[in-house]
Amino acid sequence: MGVITGSNPISPISIPRGRQSSETYAYSLEEIEQILDVLPEPAKTAFAVAAFAGLRQGEIRGLDWLDYDGENVSVVRSVWRKHVSPPKTEQSQAAIPVIKPLRDLLDGMKPENAVGSIFKGELGRPLDLHNLARRVIRPTLALHGLAWHGWHAARRGLATNLHCLGTPDRIIQRILRHTNIAVTMRSYVKAADADVLRAMARLEESVLQRFPMVN
């Protein structure tokens, strides 16, 4: 537009280096069981959807009873505050098989002639999961000596637990509905301490077989 002439006036400017992000958390199956044992409804089933189906927080809020057919949940929308939109990517829009523990919870809270949001607030709007965690989940878990690491820790837990059970990486990617498998493996599959110890034990066994003189 001709407003600035000569050299770029911000060329000496550099972007400050941000703080190194802390390691993210993934719930183990044991932790998931402990949490489900103490949470009341609807927090219990909402957490189970995150842990056993891998839905994101906005996708859980966006679940409608019409999206659940007794065997699968279809992810077709996401709710952020008062905004309703499709899920973040085309791959995110998919049907996810519902395992029996989650199916029992959903069936147990399903009303007759169920319509509208599965998780509703007092005014019938999609339940605010951030407030649910603050008002119900955190105090309940603290009372039982359990830690709350957030909704996404349950989604990471699903990826990690599937990986520990020997599920191929590409299948985990499909279940989490990621566009890129590198995202799944880098940010969602966490190496649990027990897995690290088993891996190192296998390495030790292999090394001793090849080099028996190593003590």
Secondary structure, 3 states (H helix, E strand, C coil): CCCCCCCCCCCCCCCCCCCCCCCCCCCCHHHHHHHHHHCCCCHHHHHHHHHHHCCCHHHHHCCEHHHECCCEEECCCEEECCEEECCCCHHHCCEEECCHHHHHHHHHHCCCCCCCECCECCCCCECCHHHHHHHHHHHHHHHCCCCCCCHHHHHHHHHHHHHHCCCCHHHHHHHHCCCCHHHHHHHHCCCCHHHHHHHHHHHHHHHHHHCCCCC
